[in-house]
């Protein structure tokens, strides 16, 4: 039996804004990601796993600051020092679109860190490549279309034909690796890619048209015993209760409010030829709450908003967004200071007010704006932007007096001008 730990999409420096820890100098949100990463590394060491598979996207982008490289390197070196074979798959956030540029994980390959293997191009790893582990690994990093097309173009190839058939070419490469597998040894495929049928969470780092889509038939091939994927932040098994498991563990920490309800996990797999026993480990992380309130009347507006707050014990140290939709005329009834006081224990509180305007009034087709008097226009304004606190009748009366006075003054000036002429 081989014990494997699989995680992906660490993005340790993604949330760099906000408050900083006075002791380490790191953003507190970065520490959230590092705590999850520490939990993963501790589990790998405590459970004496044989192999750690990281399926891509260590950082926010391919040019991480040295401070974040240091923090990532500390954790990977712990795995190396513990004698655990570790695979680092290059993800789309780790790689430059320019051909020949180094990826963000390159130093582990360049320095030949013991027990650490960077998968930066398609490969088939045998036991000799994995410290003698009785295991085979098909590794597929993130492949951008332009880079792969450039790598595959030869004198006899038309680049336009290659670009239109890249997915077919990649499928053929994987098929070749599958044919080369030793049927007596367990085999896994690990890739940072989109698999046909996967469900996206809110995080979309690239446009749909730039994704390679791996066919479901390839990853569900019976010659594989486990498929360790990265790139999609929502945890899912695309071949649940069947062989082989095809698993996205998801990101290690919630990225935004689109992931507020998602459970973050990593996976420990007990692998034998023909079987995989999965145990999902929950990453607690920082709680996110995303609530929406629709206010339709003026009764107890603030109290109705406060009623949507999570319990105080859950609110403390959480990231909380509260969106309120309400008629524009009720704006003055929202006690924002009181609402913000209620949220003081939250780590972050995002209060989003969405006033609703009345439908735009349209004039009849046979009537133009120039045919309407100023007083009639004012009456239309009261209808479009009603305000319960305004005495519109009195205001319209004052407006009438002003318009009348202006008209009288204009008439007097005209008469005076005519007499001079």
Secondary structure, 3 states (H helix, E strand, C coil): CEEEEEECCCCCCCCCCCCECCCCCCEHHHHHHHHHHHHHHHHHHHCCCCEEEECCCCCCCCCCCHHHHHHHHHHHHHHHHCCCEEEEECCCCCCCCCCCCCCCCHHHHHCCCCCEEEECCCEEECHHHHCCCCEEEEEECCCCHHHHHHHHCCCCCCHHHHHHCHHHHHHHHHHHHHHCCCCCCEEEEEEECEECCCCCCCCCCCCHHHCCEECHHHHCCCCCCEEEEECCCCCEECCCCCCCEEEECCCCCCCCHHHCCCCEEEEEEEEECCEEEEEEEEECCCCEEEEEEECCCCCCHHHHHHCCCCCHHHHCCCEEEEEEEEEHHHHHHCCHHHHHHHCCCCCEEEEEEEEECCCCCCCCCCCCHHHCCHHHHHHHHHHHCCCCCCCHHHHHHHHHHHHHHHHHHHHHHHHHHHHHC
